[in-house]
Amino acid sequence: MDLDRARERLATKREEIEAESRLSSEARNVVELDQQAVGRLSRMDAMQQQAMAEAQERSRKHDLARIDMAHRRIADGEYGYCVECDAEIPDGRLAIDPMAERCINCA
């Protein structure tokens, strides 16, 4: 397993997540009540879109925490091994999800 390549994949993933977060920051803003500009249904739609954007942001924060945990596993020499059964996680799985902490059987 190439740990430098793993670090590179994790850094790329972090950059992607942070860029998505910056792009969606406006969608997470509070929906203001403006009876002149937005009707009731439009406001409800805007509030639903805001809730979805907030849920996506929570998911991104969870992924950032998973990246931090992957860096800790690299430092501890445990990266690439399942946290449940200690089996080696295939490189193909880590290429798709560099934060993976479980093998296919345990996932």
N, CA, C and O atoms as a printed pandas DataFrame, in Angstrom:
     atom_number atom_name residue_name chain_id  residue_number  x_coord  y_coord  z_coord
0              1         N          MET        A               1    0.845   -1.183    0.000
1              2        CA          MET        A               1    0.000    0.000    0.000
2              3         C          MET        A               1    0.888    1.244    0.000
3              4         O          MET        A               1    1.850    1.335    0.763
4              5         N          ASP        A               2    0.554    2.183   -0.856
5              6        CA          ASP        A               2    1.318    3.413   -1.000
6              7         C          ASP        A               2    0.687    4.498   -0.123
7              8         O          ASP        A               2   -0.340    5.078   -0.477
8              9         N          LEU        A               3    1.316    4.762    1.023
9             10        CA          LEU        A               3    0.768    5.740    1.969
10            11         C          LEU        A               3    0.822    7.167    1.427
11            12         O          LEU        A               3   -0.042    7.984    1.745
12            13         N          ASP        A               4    1.821    7.467    0.618
13            14        CA          ASP        A               4    1.875    8.803    0.012
14            15         C          ASP        A               4    0.683    9.016   -0.914
15            16         O          ASP        A               4    0.082   10.091   -0.940
16            17         N          ARG        A               5    0.351    7.975   -1.673
17            18        CA          ARG        A               5   -0.813    8.051   -2.568
18            19         C          ARG        A               5   -2.102    8.191   -1.736
19            20         O          ARG        A               5   -3.018    8.914   -2.125
20            21         N          ALA        A               6   -2.162    7.504   -0.608
21            22        CA          ALA        A               6   -3.333    7.604    0.276
22            23         C          ALA        A               6   -3.466    9.028    0.816
23            24         O          ALA        A               6   -4.565    9.582    0.842
24            25         N          ARG        A               7   -2.362    9.614    1.242
25            26        CA          ARG        A               7   -2.399   10.994    1.741
26            27         C          ARG        A               7   -2.859   11.956    0.646
27            28         O          ARG        A               7   -3.622   12.888    0.900
28            29         N          GLU        A               8   -2.381   11.710   -0.574
29            30        CA          GLU        A               8   -2.762   12.541   -1.709
30            31         C          GLU        A               8   -4.265   12.430   -1.987
31            32         O          GLU        A               8   -4.930   13.437   -2.231
32            33         N          ARG        A               9   -4.791   11.214   -1.951
33            34        CA          ARG        A               9   -6.227   11.008   -2.178
34            35         C          ARG        A               9   -7.054   11.688   -1.083
35            36         O          ARG        A               9   -8.087   12.295   -1.363
36            37         N          LEU        A              10   -6.594   11.580    0.148
37            38        CA          LEU        A              10   -7.305   12.212    1.266
38            39         C          LEU        A              10   -7.289   13.729    1.126
39            40         O          LEU        A              10   -8.299   14.384    1.384
40            41         N          ALA        A              11   -6.153   14.294    0.720
41            42        CA          ALA        A              11   -6.052   15.746    0.532
42            43         C          ALA        A              11   -6.976   16.203   -0.591
43            44         O          ALA        A              11   -7.635   17.236   -0.473
44            45         N          THR        A              12   -7.027   15.437   -1.678
45            46        CA          THR        A              12   -7.904   15.777   -2.795
46            47         C          THR        A              12   -9.360   15.725   -2.365
47            48         O          THR        A              12  -10.147   16.608   -2.709
48            49         N          LYS        A              13   -9.717   14.698   -1.617
49            50        CA          LYS        A              13  -11.088   14.557   -1.134
50            51         C          LYS        A              13  -11.456   15.721   -0.215
51            52         O          LYS        A              13  -12.561   16.255   -0.305
52            53         N          ARG        A              14  -10.532   16.119    0.674
53            54        CA          ARG        A              14  -10.779   17.252    1.570
54            55         C          ARG        A              14  -11.020   18.532    0.766
55            56         O          ARG        A              14  -11.936   19.296    1.073
56            57         N          GLU        A              15  -10.202   18.764   -0.257
57            58        CA          GLU        A              15  -10.367   19.953   -1.097
58            59         C          GLU        A              15  -11.729   19.958   -1.785
59            60         O          GLU        A              15  -12.388   20.995   -1.853
60            61         N          GLU        A              16  -12.152   18.797   -2.295
61            62        CA          GLU        A              16  -13.454   18.697   -2.955
62            63         C          GLU        A              16  -14.583   19.021   -1.978
63            64         O          GLU        A              16  -15.500   19.776   -2.304
64            65         N          ILE        A              17  -14.509   18.449   -0.788
65            66        CA          ILE        A              17  -15.554   18.660    0.214
66            67         C          ILE        A              17  -15.607   20.124    0.631
67            68         O          ILE        A              17  -16.692   20.697    0.731
68            69         N          GLU        A              18  -14.455   20.737    0.874
69            70        CA          GLU        A              18  -14.425   22.133    1.280
70            71         C          GLU        A              18  -14.938   23.052    0.179
71            72         O          GLU        A              18  -15.598   24.051    0.463
72            73         N          ALA        A              19  -14.637   22.719   -1.087
73            74        CA          ALA        A              19  -15.139   23.520   -2.209
74            75         C          ALA        A              19  -16.660   23.411   -2.298
75            76         O          ALA        A              19  -17.339   24.416   -2.509
76            77         N          GLU        A              20  -17.200   22.205   -2.142
77            78        CA          GLU        A              20  -18.651   22.025   -2.161
78            79         C          GLU        A              20  -19.306   22.815   -1.032
79            80         O          GLU        A              20  -20.372   23.406   -1.210
80            81         N          SER        A              21  -18.666   22.817    0.112
81            82        CA          SER        A              21  -19.209   23.543    1.261
82            83         C          SER        A              21  -19.256   25.038    0.992
83            84         O          SER        A              21  -20.243   25.701    1.313
84            85         N          ARG        A              22  -18.196   25.567    0.405
85            86        CA          ARG        A              22  -18.179   26.998    0.081
86            87         C          ARG        A              22  -19.271   27.339   -0.940
87            88         O          ARG        A              22  -19.942   28.362   -0.813
88            89         N          LEU        A              23  -19.445   26.486   -1.946
89            90        CA          LEU        A              23  -20.438   26.752   -2.987
90            91         C          LEU        A              23  -21.866   26.707   -2.459
91            92         O          LEU        A              23  -22.739   27.415   -2.961
92            93         N          SER        A              24  -22.104   25.886   -1.459
93            94        CA          SER        A              24  -23.477   25.730   -0.969
94            95         C          SER        A              24  -23.778   26.604    0.243
95            96         O          SER        A              24  -24.858   26.497    0.823
96            97         N          SER        A              25  -22.849   27.459    0.630
97            98        CA          SER        A              25  -23.068   28.261    1.839
98            99         C          SER        A              25  -24.289   29.168    1.714
99           100         O          SER        A              25  -25.005   29.371    2.695
100          101         N          GLU        A              26  -24.535   29.710    0.542
101          102        CA          GLU        A              26  -25.684   30.597    0.356
102          103         C          GLU        A              26  -27.006   29.835    0.504
103          104         O          GLU        A              26  -27.987   30.382    1.008
104          105         N          ALA        A              27  -27.028   28.586    0.067
105          106        CA          ALA        A              27  -28.256   27.787    0.153
106          107         C          ALA        A              27  -28.627   27.465    1.599
107          108         O          ALA        A              27  -29.778   27.138    1.889
108          109         N          ARG        A              28  -27.654   27.556    2.506
109          110        CA          ARG        A              28  -27.908   27.247    3.913
110          111         C          ARG        A              28  -28.330   28.477    4.715
111          112         O          ARG        A              28  -28.635   28.363    5.902
112          113         N          ASN        A              29  -28.351   29.645    4.085
113          114        CA          ASN        A              29  -28.752   30.868    4.781
114          115         C          ASN        A              29  -30.208   30.787    5.224
115          116         O          ASN        A              29  -31.010   30.055    4.644
116          117         N          VAL        A              30  -30.527   31.545    6.249
117          118        CA          VAL        A              30  -31.892   31.597    6.767
118          119         C          VAL        A              30  -32.825   32.142    5.699
119          120         O          VAL        A              30  -32.512   33.127    5.030
120          121         N          VAL        A              31  -33.959   31.503    5.547
121          122        CA          VAL        A              31  -34.965   31.958    4.587
122          123         C          VAL        A              31  -35.761   33.086    5.240
123          124         O          VAL        A              31  -36.431   32.887    6.253
124          125         N          GLU        A              32  -35.676   34.260    4.647
125          126        CA          GLU        A              32  -36.363   35.438    5.181
126          127         C          GLU        A              32  -37.813   35.460    4.721
127          128         O          GLU        A              32  -38.136   35.014    3.620
128          129         N          LEU        A              33  -38.661   35.972    5.559
129          130        CA          LEU        A              33  -40.072   36.133    5.224
130          131         C          LEU        A              33  -40.252   37.466    4.512
131          132         O          LEU        A              33  -40.084   38.525    5.118
132          133         N          ASP        A              34  -40.589   37.417    3.243
133          134        CA          ASP        A              34  -40.850   38.613    2.448
134          135         C          ASP        A              34  -42.137   38.364    1.681
135          136         O          ASP        A              34  -42.118   37.788    0.593
136          137         N          GLN        A              35  -43.250   38.796    2.246
137          138        CA          GLN        A              35  -44.552   38.524    1.668
138          139         C          GLN        A              35  -44.698   39.114    0.268
139          140         O          GLN        A              35  -45.471   38.599   -0.541
140          141         N          GLN        A              36  -43.972   40.178   -0.025
141          142        CA          GLN        A              36  -44.091   40.810   -1.332
142          143         C          GLN        A              36  -43.398   39.997   -2.419
143          144         O          GLN        A              36  -43.893   39.898   -3.542
144          145         N          ALA        A              37  -42.251   39.417   -2.079
145          146        CA          ALA        A              37  -41.448   38.750   -3.100
146          147         C          ALA        A              37  -41.687   37.239   -3.157
147          148         O          ALA        A              37  -41.545   36.627   -4.216
148          149         N          VAL        A              38  -42.041   36.652   -2.043
149          150        CA          VAL        A              38  -42.120   35.195   -1.996
150          151         C          VAL        A              38  -43.472   34.784   -1.447
151          152         O          VAL        A              38  -43.849   35.182   -0.345
152          153         N          GLY        A              39  -44.193   33.999   -2.207
153          154        CA          GLY        A              39  -45.462   33.475   -1.731
154          155         C          GLY        A              39  -45.235   32.357   -0.737
155          156         O          GLY        A              39  -44.100   31.926   -0.531
156          157         N          ARG        A              40  -46.304   31.883   -0.120
157          158        CA          ARG        A              40  -46.195   30.858    0.917
158          159         C          ARG        A              40  -45.562   29.572    0.383
159          160         O          ARG        A              40  -44.682   29.002    1.028
160          161         N          LEU        A              41  -46.005   29.114   -0.787
161          162        CA          LEU        A              41  -45.452   27.878   -1.336
162          163         C          LEU        A              41  -43.980   28.039   -1.726
163          164         O          LEU        A              41  -43.171   27.130   -1.538
164          165         N          SER        A              42  -43.652   29.207   -2.269
165          166        CA          SER        A              42  -42.259   29.463   -2.634
166          167         C          SER        A              42  -41.376   29.468   -1.396
167          168         O          SER        A              42  -40.254   28.961   -1.424
168          169         N          ARG        A              43  -41.882   30.038   -0.315
169          170        CA          ARG        A              43  -41.111   30.079    0.930
170          171         C          ARG        A              43  -40.947   28.673    1.498
171          172         O          ARG        A              43  -39.874   28.325    1.991
172          173         N          MET        A              44  -41.988   27.874    1.433
173          174        CA          MET        A              44  -41.884   26.495    1.924
174          175         C          MET        A              44  -40.873   25.709    1.097
175          176         O          MET        A              44  -40.112   24.909    1.639
176          177         N          ASP        A              45  -40.865   25.935   -0.209
177          178        CA          ASP        A              45  -39.896   25.285   -1.084
178          179         C          ASP        A              45  -38.480   25.734   -0.725
179          180         O          ASP        A              45  -37.559   24.919   -0.674
180          181         N          ALA        A              46  -38.311   27.030   -0.478
181          182        CA          ALA        A              46  -36.996   27.560   -0.101
182          183         C          ALA        A              46  -36.533   26.969    1.229
183          184         O          ALA        A              46  -35.353   26.668    1.406
184          185         N          MET        A              47  -37.469   26.805    2.159
185          186        CA          MET        A              47  -37.107   26.226    3.458
186          187         C          MET        A              47  -36.712   24.754    3.303
187          188         O          MET        A              47  -35.798   24.279    3.977
188          189         N          GLN        A              48  -37.405   24.035    2.414
189          190        CA          GLN        A              48  -37.052   22.641    2.166
190          191         C          GLN        A              48  -35.662   22.554    1.534
191          192         O          GLN        A              48  -34.862   21.698    1.911
192          193         N          GLN        A              49  -35.377   23.424    0.588
193          194        CA          GLN        A              49  -34.054   23.440   -0.039
194          195         C          GLN        A              49  -32.973   23.783    0.988
195          196         O          GLN        A              49  -31.876   23.226    0.947
196          197         N          GLN        A              50  -33.283   24.695    1.904
197          198        CA          GLN        A              50  -32.335   25.047    2.965
198          199         C          GLN        A              50  -32.070   23.835    3.849
199          200         O          GLN        A              50  -30.922   23.568    4.203
200          201         N          ALA        A              51  -33.114   23.104    4.207
201          202        CA          ALA        A              51  -32.952   21.912    5.053
202          203         C          ALA        A              51  -32.111   20.857    4.349
203          204         O          ALA        A              51  -31.287   20.192    4.976
204          205         N          MET        A              52  -32.321   20.706    3.047
205          206        CA          MET        A              52  -31.520   19.735    2.298
206          207         C          MET        A              52  -30.059   20.173    2.244
207          208         O          MET        A              52  -29.161   19.342    2.371
208          209         N          ALA        A              53  -29.815   21.457    2.060
209          210        CA          ALA        A              53  -28.445   21.976    2.029
210          211         C          ALA        A              53  -27.766   21.778    3.386
211          212         O          ALA        A              53  -26.578   21.458    3.447
212          213         N          GLU        A              54  -28.518   21.967    4.467
213          214        CA          GLU        A              54  -27.955   21.760    5.808
214          215         C          GLU        A              54  -27.629   20.285    6.037
215          216         O          GLU        A              54  -26.614   19.967    6.658
216          217         N          ALA        A              55  -28.474   19.386    5.545
217          218        CA          ALA        A              55  -28.212   17.953    5.676
218          219         C          ALA        A              55  -26.960   17.561    4.886
219          220         O          ALA        A              55  -26.155   16.753    5.348
220          221         N          GLN        A              56  -26.807   18.132    3.710
221          222        CA          GLN        A              56  -25.607   17.858    2.918
222          223         C          GLN        A              56  -24.356   18.380    3.623
223          224         O          GLN        A              56  -23.301   17.748    3.572
224          225         N          GLU        A              57  -24.476   19.523    4.273
225          226        CA          GLU        A              57  -23.338   20.085    5.004
226          227         C          GLU        A              57  -22.953   19.189    6.186
227          228         O          GLU        A              57  -21.768   18.997    6.461
228          229         N          ARG        A              58  -23.957   18.641    6.882
229          230        CA          ARG        A              58  -23.656   17.697    7.978
230          231         C          ARG        A              58  -22.924   16.476    7.443
231          232         O          ARG        A              58  -21.998   15.973    8.081
232          233         N          SER        A              59  -23.333   16.003    6.283
233          234        CA          SER        A              59  -22.667   14.861    5.656
234          235         C          SER        A              59  -21.225   15.203    5.293
235          236         O          SER        A              59  -20.321   14.388    5.475
236          237         N          ARG        A              60  -21.017   16.413    4.779
237          238        CA          ARG        A              60  -19.649   16.844    4.449
238          239         C          ARG        A              60  -18.780   16.920    5.702
239          240         O          ARG        A              60  -17.617   16.517    5.674
240          241         N          LYS        A              61  -19.336   17.435    6.801
241          242        CA          LYS        A              61  -18.573   17.523    8.056
242          243         C          LYS        A              61  -18.228   16.125    8.569
243          244         O          LYS        A              61  -17.145   15.905    9.111
244          245         N          HIS        A              62  -19.149   15.195    8.395
245          246        CA          HIS        A              62  -18.882   13.804    8.783
246          247         C          HIS        A              62  -17.738   13.241    7.945
247          248         O          HIS        A              62  -16.865   12.551    8.471
248          249         N          ASP        A              63  -17.739   13.531    6.647
249          250        CA          ASP        A              63  -16.657   13.060    5.778
250          251         C          ASP        A              63  -15.320   13.694    6.156
251          252         O          ASP        A              63  -14.284   13.033    6.091
252          253         N          LEU        A              64  -15.333   14.967    6.551
253          254        CA          LEU        A              64  -14.087   15.602    6.997
254          255         C          LEU        A              64  -13.557   14.927    8.257
255          256         O          LEU        A              64  -12.346   14.761    8.410
256          257         N          ALA        A              65  -14.451   14.538    9.156
257          258        CA          ALA        A              65  -14.024   13.811   10.355
258          259         C          ALA        A              65  -13.455   12.447    9.975
259          260         O          ALA        A              65  -12.487   11.989   10.582
260          261         N          ARG        A              66  -14.049   11.793    8.973
261          262        CA          ARG        A              66  -13.527   10.499    8.507
262          263         C          ARG        A              66  -12.134   10.662    7.896
263          264         O          ARG        A              66  -11.282    9.785    8.041
264          265         N          ILE        A              67  -11.904   11.793    7.211
265          266        CA          ILE        A              67  -10.572   12.062    6.654
266          267         C          ILE        A              67   -9.561   12.215    7.784
267          268         O          ILE        A              67   -8.457   11.675    7.711
268          269         N          ASP        A              68   -9.937   12.955    8.832
269          270        CA          ASP        A              68   -9.043   13.118    9.987
270          271         C          ASP        A              68   -8.730   11.764   10.630
271          272         O          ASP        A              68   -7.589   11.508   11.016
272          273         N          MET        A              69   -9.744   10.897   10.744
273          274        CA          MET        A              69   -9.520    9.569   11.324
274          275         C          MET        A              69   -8.600    8.739   10.429
275          276         O          MET        A              69   -7.772    7.980   10.932
276          277         N          ALA        A              70   -8.736    8.876    9.106
277          278        CA          ALA        A              70   -7.860    8.145    8.188
278          279         C          ALA        A              70   -6.417    8.608    8.363
279          280         O          ALA        A              70   -5.497    7.790    8.342
280          281         N          HIS        A              71   -6.212    9.918    8.538
281          282        CA          HIS        A              71   -4.852   10.429    8.780
282          283         C          HIS        A              71   -4.279    9.853   10.087
283          284         O          HIS        A              71   -3.093    9.533   10.163
284          285         N          ARG        A              72   -5.129    9.727   11.105
285          286        CA          ARG        A              72   -4.665    9.128   12.367
286          287         C          ARG        A              72   -4.285    7.666   12.179
287          288         O          ARG        A              72   -3.298    7.194   12.744
288          289         N          ARG        A              73   -5.083    6.947   11.373
289          290        CA          ARG        A              73   -4.758    5.540   11.120
290          291         C          ARG        A              73   -3.458    5.426   10.343
291          292         O          ARG        A              73   -2.693    4.488   10.568
292          293         N          ILE        A              74   -3.186    6.355    9.434
293          294        CA          ILE        A              74   -1.909    6.354    8.714
294          295         C          ILE        A              74   -0.773    6.553    9.708
295          296         O          ILE        A              74    0.217    5.821    9.683
296          297         N          ALA        A              75   -0.917    7.539   10.579
297          298        CA          ALA        A              75    0.129    7.835   11.573
298          299         C          ALA        A              75    0.359    6.656   12.520
299          300         O          ALA        A              75    1.484    6.411   12.955
300          301         N          ASP        A              76   -0.710    5.933   12.832
301          302        CA          ASP        A              76   -0.604    4.796   13.750
302          303         C          ASP        A              76   -0.222    3.499   13.059
303          304         O          ASP        A              76   -0.046    2.474   13.717
304          305         N          GLY        A              77   -0.091    3.535   11.726
305          306        CA          GLY        A              77    0.253    2.324   10.983
306          307         C          GLY        A              77   -0.911    1.360   10.819
307          308         O          GLY        A              77   -0.711    0.173   10.559
308          309         N          GLU        A              78   -2.136    1.876   10.972
309          310        CA          GLU        A              78   -3.320    1.025   10.883
310          311         C          GLU        A              78   -4.148    1.284    9.628
311          312         O          GLU        A              78   -5.174    0.636    9.424
312          313         N          TYR        A              79   -3.719    2.215    8.791
313          314        CA          TYR        A              79   -4.476    2.542    7.587
314          315         C          TYR        A              79   -4.448    1.364    6.617
315          316         O          TYR        A              79   -3.413    0.731    6.407
316          317         N          GLY        A              80   -5.609    1.089    6.036
317          318        CA          GLY        A              80   -5.699    0.011    5.057
318          319         C          GLY        A              80   -6.081   -1.324    5.666
319          320         O          GLY        A              80   -6.157   -2.336    4.970
320          321         N          TYR        A              81   -6.321   -1.322    6.976
321          322        CA          TYR        A              81   -6.749   -2.540    7.662
322          323         C          TYR        A              81   -8.098   -2.290    8.319
323          324         O          TYR        A              81   -8.339   -1.231    8.898
324          325         N          CYS        A              82   -8.967   -3.281    8.218
325          326        CA          CYS        A              82  -10.320   -3.174    8.755
326          327         C          CYS        A              82  -10.275   -2.982   10.268
327          328         O          CYS        A              82   -9.542   -3.682   10.967
328          329         N          VAL        A              83  -11.061   -2.030   10.770
329          330        CA          VAL        A              83  -11.098   -1.764   12.209
330          331         C          VAL        A              83  -11.851   -2.849   12.967
331          332         O          VAL        A              83  -11.748   -2.936   14.191
332          333         N          GLU        A              84  -12.611   -3.682   12.247
333          334        CA          GLU        A              84  -13.372   -4.743   12.905
334          335         C          GLU        A              84  -12.636   -6.077   12.919
335          336         O          GLU        A              84  -12.476   -6.698   13.970
336          337         N          CYS        A              85  -12.184   -6.516   11.730
337          338        CA          CYS        A              85  -11.597   -7.862   11.641
338          339         C          CYS        A              85  -10.103   -7.844   11.354
339          340         O          CYS        A              85   -9.475   -8.903   11.319
340          341         N          ASP        A              86   -9.519   -6.665   11.148
341          342        CA          ASP        A              86   -8.092   -6.482   10.896
342          343         C          ASP        A              86   -7.642   -7.031    9.540
343          344         O          ASP        A              86   -6.442   -7.167    9.302
344          345         N          ALA        A              87   -8.588   -7.349    8.647
345          346        CA          ALA        A              87   -8.229   -7.792    7.296
346          347         C          ALA        A              87   -7.759   -6.586    6.493
347          348         O          ALA        A              87   -8.158   -5.454    6.766
348          349         N          GLU        A              88   -6.921   -6.834    5.516
349          350        CA          GLU        A              88   -6.449   -5.753    4.664
350          351         C          GLU        A              88   -7.575   -5.295    3.742
351          352         O          GLU        A              88   -8.260   -6.111    3.125
352          353         N          ILE        A              89   -7.754   -3.986    3.658
353          354        CA          ILE        A              89   -8.766   -3.411    2.765
354          355         C          ILE        A              89   -8.121   -3.301    1.383
355          356         O          ILE        A              89   -7.041   -2.726    1.254
356          357         N          PRO        A              90   -8.769   -3.842    0.352
357          358        CA          PRO        A              90   -8.173   -3.811   -0.995
358          359         C          PRO        A              90   -7.906   -2.384   -1.475
359          360         O          PRO        A              90   -8.658   -1.459   -1.167
360          361         N          ASP        A              91   -6.823   -2.225   -2.234
361          362        CA          ASP        A              91   -6.457   -0.909   -2.758
362          363         C          ASP        A              91   -7.575   -0.309   -3.610
363          364         O          ASP        A              91   -7.771    0.907   -3.603
364          365         N          GLY        A              92   -8.306   -1.144   -4.340
365          366        CA          GLY        A              92   -9.402   -0.651   -5.168
366          367         C          GLY        A              92  -10.471    0.029   -4.334
367          368         O          GLY        A              92  -11.012    1.062   -4.729
368          369         N          ARG        A              93  -10.776   -0.548   -3.186
369          370        CA          ARG        A              93  -11.776    0.056   -2.293
370          371         C          ARG        A              93  -11.259    1.380   -1.747
371          372         O          ARG        A              93  -12.006    2.355   -1.660
372          373         N          LEU        A              94   -9.983    1.415   -1.380
373          374        CA          LEU        A              94   -9.396    2.651   -0.850
374          375         C          LEU        A              94   -9.265    3.719   -1.934
375          376         O          LEU        A              94   -9.300    4.913   -1.636
376          377         N          ALA        A              95   -9.114    3.296   -3.190
377          378        CA          ALA        A              95   -9.046    4.264   -4.286
378          379         C          ALA        A              95  -10.394    4.959   -4.455
379          380         O          ALA        A              95  -10.451    6.152   -4.752
380          381         N          ILE        A              96  -11.473    4.211   -4.266
381          382        CA          ILE        A              96  -12.819    4.773   -4.390
382          383         C          ILE        A              96  -13.183    5.587   -3.155
383          384         O          ILE        A              96  -13.720    6.690   -3.261
384          385         N          ASP        A              97  -12.887    5.035   -1.988
385          386        CA          ASP        A              97  -13.194    5.697   -0.717
386          387         C          ASP        A              97  -11.949    5.658    0.166
387          388         O          ASP        A              97  -11.768    4.720    0.943
388          389         N          PRO        A              98  -11.087    6.674    0.049
389          390        CA          PRO        A              98   -9.836    6.659    0.821
390          391         C          PRO        A              98  -10.057    6.732    2.335
391          392         O          PRO        A              98   -9.118    6.536    3.107
392          393         N          MET        A              99  -11.289    7.012    2.760
393          394        CA          MET        A              99  -11.584    7.071    4.188
394          395         C          MET        A              99  -12.107    5.751    4.723
395          396         O          MET        A              99  -12.401    5.643    5.913
396          397         N          ALA        A             100  -12.230    4.740    3.865
397          398        CA          ALA        A             100  -12.815    3.461    4.283
398          399         C          ALA        A             100  -12.049    2.883    5.455
399          400         O          ALA        A             100  -10.819    2.831    5.451
400          401         N          GLU        A             101  -12.794    2.450    6.459
401          402        CA          GLU        A             101  -12.169    1.872    7.641
402          403         C          GLU        A             101  -12.584    0.415    7.862
403          404         O          GLU        A             101  -12.120   -0.242    8.793
404          405         N          ARG        A             102  -13.468   -0.076    6.987
405          406        CA          ARG        A             102  -13.910   -1.459    7.104
406          407         C          ARG        A             102  -13.769   -2.154    5.749
407          408         O          ARG        A             102  -13.906   -1.527    4.699
408          409         N          CYS        A             103  -13.494   -3.456    5.790
409          410        CA          CYS        A             103  -13.446   -4.253    4.575
410          411         C          CYS        A             103  -14.881   -4.455    4.077
411          412         O          CYS        A             103  -15.842   -4.097    4.758
412          413         N          ILE        A             104  -15.005   -5.021    2.905
413          414        CA          ILE        A             104  -16.340   -5.242    2.318
414          415         C          ILE        A             104  -17.199   -6.116    3.214
415          416         O          ILE        A             104  -18.387   -5.843    3.386
416          417         N          ASN        A             105  -16.618   -7.161    3.787
417          418        CA          ASN        A             105  -17.395   -8.089    4.618
418          419         C          ASN        A             105  -17.931   -7.424    5.873
419          420         O          ASN        A             105  -19.042   -7.728    6.305
420          421         N          CYS        A             106  -17.165   -6.528    6.460
421          422        CA          CYS        A             106  -17.582   -5.875    7.713
422          423         C          CYS        A             106  -18.430   -4.630    7.459
423          424         O          CYS        A             106  -19.172   -4.181    8.332
424          425         N          ALA        A             107  -18.310   -4.083    6.259
425          426        CA          ALA        A             107  -19.093   -2.884    5.941
426          427         C          ALA        A             107  -20.538   -3.266    5.806
427          428         O          ALA        A             107  -21.382   -2.410    5.539
